[in-house]
């Protein structure tokens, strides 16, 4: 009896910045699935492949797969927030077949492992698909907020939570000047320095700060800068700032900082709001506000939730 399971072919290629362009324009592109992120990881010693999923000879999806080798023999590939699909929806059976075909290329018996942290929602559907593909969940998922920037400005502002919007109104009345920067290091390096200091003070770890410069360096010079900084000044002093990384039709609120004076002035509300409007003007459709840590960084999580977008909780980590 012939199997009814879709026949999937997997093709691996070298990393290229234009490979994501076949992805559905109405699908958010996570930072971790953009080729520039892969190039930045390579500067830290990772091997990164681009994987295509073919059905009947046609590309239906792609994924970025960083690989690392530990102790000379143990190899781990990570599928983080992918794959990305060429159509806005994909049949669950086809997605499961793609994931199963990818998983079959790895073998724990050869110390060659694959871990997946899927983006898909709702999480319950994703769990079913991954189980069907032969994966098992080993860790619960994290949460983030995807802000849809496609609505008009009045609608975006109307979506803000009341307290957040009032803080924004207050900041707009203060003597704050806003400066928006691009790829020039002096425009954003001060935010990286503040981020290093606040990580040390608060005792948390995140993506290496140096990855930002590697990300910027990976982008061709004549293309749209893959970074945008927003700086709030009060009486010529930098009191708050935000750093956004651009990736395809999406962007990530990668770093935010506010000093005591900035917090008193609610300057970070103005920074994020100004950043949202500037990204929208650049044609960015979706903004990832970054992970929500309601335990260790509850204040930051509340700030992000104030934008008015419901959090998205992912299905977990699968092996």
TIGULO-681622 format. One line per 3 residues: their letters; for each residue x, y, z of C-alpha. Coordinates in nm, 2 decimals, decimal comma, padded with zeros to 4 digits, m for minus. Layout:
BEGIN
A) X Y Z; ... $
//
This chain:
BEGIN
XXX) 00,00 00,00 00,00; 00,14 00,34 m00,10; 00,19 00,59 00,19 $
XXX) m00,04 00,89 00,18; 00,23 01,10 00,36; 00,36 01,39 00,15 $
XXX) 00,70 01,32 00,00; 00,94 01,58 00,10; 01,29 01,65 m00,03 $
XXX) 01,54 01,85 00,18; 01,81 02,06 00,01; 02,09 02,22 00,21 $
XXX) 02,27 02,53 00,07; 02,52 02,78 00,19; 02,39 03,09 00,36 $
XXX) 02,26 03,37 00,14; 02,09 03,69 00,23; 01,82 03,67 m00,04 $
XXX) 01,69 03,32 00,04; 01,41 03,44 00,27; 01,25 03,64 00,00 $
XXX) 01,02 03,36 m00,12; 00,85 03,36 00,21; 00,49 03,48 00,24 $
XXX) 00,48 03,86 00,29; 00,21 03,83 00,55; 00,42 03,60 00,77 $
XXX) 00,64 03,76 01,04; 01,01 03,67 00,99; 01,17 03,60 01,33 $
XXX) 01,52 03,74 01,37; 01,66 03,39 01,43; 01,55 03,28 01,09 $
XXX) 01,70 03,56 00,89; 02,03 03,50 00,70; 02,19 03,81 00,85 $
XXX) 02,15 03,65 01,19; 02,31 03,34 01,05; 02,61 03,53 00,93 $
XXX) 02,64 03,70 01,27; 02,64 03,36 01,44; 02,92 03,24 01,20 $
XXX) 03,14 03,51 01,34; 03,10 03,35 01,68; 03,21 03,01 01,55 $
XXX) 02,88 02,85 01,45; 02,83 02,66 01,12; 02,50 02,78 00,97 $
XXX) 02,31 02,61 00,69; 02,00 02,71 00,49; 01,75 02,43 00,44 $
XXX) 01,48 02,42 00,17; 01,18 02,20 00,19; 01,06 02,08 m00,15 $
XXX) 00,73 01,91 m00,23; 00,68 01,79 m00,59; 01,00 01,98 m00,68 $
XXX) 00,86 02,31 m00,55; 01,00 02,51 m00,26; 00,74 02,53 00,02 $
XXX) 00,96 02,64 00,31; 01,30 02,73 00,44; 01,48 02,72 00,77 $
XXX) 01,81 02,85 00,92; 02,00 02,58 01,11; 02,30 02,68 01,32 $
XXX) 02,53 02,39 01,41; 02,78 02,36 01,69; 03,02 02,09 01,78 $
XXX) 03,10 02,02 02,15; 03,40 01,82 02,29; 03,51 01,74 01,93 $
XXX) 03,23 01,49 01,86; 02,89 01,60 02,00; 02,70 01,80 01,74 $
XXX) 02,39 02,00 01,79; 02,17 02,17 01,53; 01,90 02,42 01,64 $
XXX) 01,59 02,51 01,45; 01,49 02,82 01,64; 01,15 02,98 01,55 $
XXX) 01,13 02,81 01,20; 01,07 02,69 00,94; 00,92 02,97 00,74 $
XXX) 00,66 02,88 00,47; 00,59 03,03 00,12; 00,22 03,03 00,19 $
XXX) 00,03 03,19 00,48; m00,10 02,84 00,58; 00,03 02,49 00,54 $
XXX) m00,14 02,16 00,58; m00,05 02,00 00,92; 00,03 01,67 00,75 $
XXX) 00,27 01,85 00,51; 00,44 02,04 00,80; 00,48 01,72 01,00 $
XXX) 00,63 01,55 00,69; 00,88 01,83 00,65; 00,98 01,81 01,01 $
XXX) 01,00 01,43 01,01; 01,23 01,44 00,70; 01,45 01,70 00,87 $
XXX) 01,47 01,50 01,19; 01,56 01,18 01,00; 01,88 01,35 00,89 $
XXX) 02,01 01,35 01,25; 02,09 01,05 01,47; 02,16 01,05 01,84 $
XXX) 02,34 00,72 01,78; 02,60 00,92 01,58; 02,61 01,20 01,84 $
XXX) 02,43 01,42 01,59; 02,13 01,60 01,75; 01,85 01,83 01,64 $
XXX) 01,66 02,06 01,88; 01,36 02,26 01,76; 01,20 02,56 01,92 $
XXX) 00,90 02,63 01,70; 00,73 02,96 01,63; 00,39 02,81 01,54 $
XXX) 00,07 02,90 01,71; m00,16 02,80 01,86; 00,08 02,60 02,07 $
XXX) m00,16 02,30 02,10; m00,16 02,25 01,72; 00,22 02,28 01,71 $
XXX) 00,26 02,01 01,98; 00,04 01,78 01,78; 00,24 01,83 01,46 $
XXX) 00,58 01,78 01,63; 00,46 01,47 01,80; 00,34 01,33 01,46 $
XXX) 00,69 01,42 01,32; 00,85 01,21 01,60; 00,97 01,48 01,83 $
XXX) 00,92 01,49 02,21; 00,89 01,81 02,42; 01,16 01,85 02,68 $
XXX) 01,10 02,21 02,79; 00,81 02,45 02,80; 00,79 02,75 02,56 $
XXX) 00,87 03,11 02,62; 00,65 03,41 02,54; 00,68 03,72 02,32 $
XXX) 00,47 03,99 02,17; 00,43 04,03 01,79; 00,30 04,38 01,72 $
XXX) 00,12 04,41 01,38; 00,23 04,75 01,24; 00,00 04,73 00,93 $
XXX) m00,30 04,92 01,08; m00,30 05,30 01,06; m00,14 05,51 01,32 $
XXX) m00,47 05,60 01,50; m00,55 05,23 01,53; m00,21 05,15 01,67 $
XXX) m00,23 05,43 01,92; m00,58 05,32 02,02; m00,45 04,97 02,09 $
XXX) m00,22 05,10 02,36; m00,32 05,02 02,71; m00,46 05,32 02,90 $
XXX) m00,18 05,37 03,15; 00,08 05,32 02,88; m00,09 05,57 02,65 $
XXX) m00,12 05,82 02,93; 00,25 05,79 03,00; 00,32 05,84 02,63 $
XXX) 00,11 06,16 02,64; 00,31 06,28 02,94; 00,64 06,21 02,77 $
XXX) 00,53 06,40 02,45; 00,47 06,71 02,66; 00,81 06,70 02,82 $
XXX) 01,13 06,87 02,68; 01,25 06,55 02,51; 01,43 06,54 02,18 $
XXX) 01,43 06,22 01,97; 01,71 06,12 01,74; 01,69 05,82 01,50 $
XXX) 02,01 05,65 01,39; 02,12 05,38 01,14; 02,42 05,17 01,08 $
XXX) 02,69 05,42 01,20; 02,84 05,27 01,52; 02,85 05,60 01,71 $
XXX) 02,47 05,62 01,67; 02,40 05,30 01,87; 02,73 05,20 02,05 $
XXX) 02,63 05,39 02,36; 02,31 05,17 02,39; 02,53 04,86 02,38 $
XXX) 02,75 05,00 02,66; 02,44 05,07 02,87; 02,31 04,72 02,80 $
XXX) 02,64 04,57 02,92; 02,61 04,77 03,24; 02,25 04,68 03,31 $
XXX) 02,31 04,31 03,25; 02,59 04,32 03,51; 02,37 04,52 03,75 $
XXX) 02,06 04,30 03,71; 02,25 03,97 03,67; 02,08 03,84 03,36 $
XXX) 02,22 03,69 03,04; 02,11 03,73 02,68; 02,24 03,73 02,33 $
XXX) 02,60 03,85 02,32; 02,61 04,23 02,29; 02,88 04,20 02,02 $
XXX) 02,64 04,01 01,80; 02,48 04,34 01,71; 02,79 04,47 01,53 $
XXX) 02,84 04,14 01,36; 02,48 04,16 01,24; 02,53 04,51 01,10 $
XXX) 02,86 04,41 00,93; 02,69 04,12 00,76; 02,45 04,35 00,56 $
XXX) 02,56 04,48 00,22; 02,65 04,85 00,24; 02,40 04,96 m00,03 $
XXX) 02,10 04,79 00,13; 01,86 04,93 00,39; 02,05 04,94 00,72 $
XXX) 01,96 04,64 00,93; 01,96 04,84 01,25; 01,78 05,14 01,38 $
XXX) 01,84 05,33 01,71; 01,61 05,57 01,88; 01,77 05,81 02,14 $
XXX) 01,58 06,03 02,38; 01,76 06,34 02,50; 01,67 06,58 02,78 $
XXX) 01,87 06,90 02,80; 02,13 06,73 02,57; 02,17 06,43 02,80 $
XXX) 02,08 06,08 02,67; 01,81 05,96 02,91; 01,66 05,66 02,72 $
XXX) 01,72 05,46 02,40; 01,61 05,17 02,20; 01,78 04,95 01,95 $
XXX) 01,59 04,77 01,67; 01,72 04,50 01,44; 01,55 04,47 01,10 $
XXX) 01,50 04,14 00,93; 01,29 04,11 00,62; 00,93 04,23 00,67 $
XXX) 00,99 04,23 01,05; 01,20 04,39 01,32; 01,30 04,31 01,68 $
XXX) 01,30 04,55 01,98; 01,64 04,41 02,07; 01,76 04,64 02,35 $
XXX) 01,59 04,91 02,56; 01,75 05,13 02,82; 01,63 05,42 03,04 $
XXX) 01,82 05,60 03,32; 01,65 05,73 03,63; 01,56 06,07 03,47 $
XXX) 01,43 05,88 03,16; 01,21 05,67 03,38; 01,08 05,98 03,56 $
XXX) 00,99 06,13 03,22; 00,85 05,81 03,08; 01,10 05,86 02,80 $
XXX) 01,10 05,49 02,70; 00,74 05,50 02,61; 00,82 05,78 02,36 $
XXX) 01,13 05,58 02,24; 00,93 05,27 02,16; 00,64 05,45 02,01 $
XXX) 00,86 05,66 01,79; 01,05 05,34 01,69; 00,72 05,17 01,59 $
XXX) 00,62 05,46 01,37; 00,96 05,49 01,21; 00,96 05,11 01,13 $
XXX) 00,62 05,14 00,98; 00,74 05,42 00,76; 01,03 05,19 00,64 $
XXX) 00,77 04,93 00,54; 00,82 04,70 00,83; 00,50 04,50 00,90 $
XXX) 00,57 04,32 01,22; 00,76 04,41 01,54; 00,88 04,14 01,79 $
XXX) 00,91 04,30 02,13; 01,13 04,03 02,25; 01,09 03,76 02,52 $
XXX) 00,86 03,82 02,82; 01,03 03,73 03,15; 00,75 03,78 03,40 $
XXX) 00,96 03,64 03,69; 01,30 03,80 03,68; 01,22 04,11 03,47 $
XXX) 00,85 04,17 03,54; 00,87 04,54 03,50; 01,00 04,51 03,15 $
XXX) 00,74 04,25 03,07; 00,46 04,49 03,19; 00,61 04,77 02,98 $
XXX) 00,60 04,55 02,66; 00,25 04,43 02,73; 00,14 04,79 02,76 $
XXX) 00,17 04,82 02,39; m00,16 04,63 02,38; m00,06 04,31 02,19 $
XXX) m00,16 03,99 02,35; 00,14 03,77 02,43; 00,22 03,47 02,22 $
XXX) 00,35 03,16 02,41; 00,53 02,90 02,20; 00,50 02,53 02,22 $
XXX) 00,84 02,45 02,38; 01,17 02,28 02,29; 01,16 01,95 02,11 $
X) 01,42 01,69 02,03 $
//
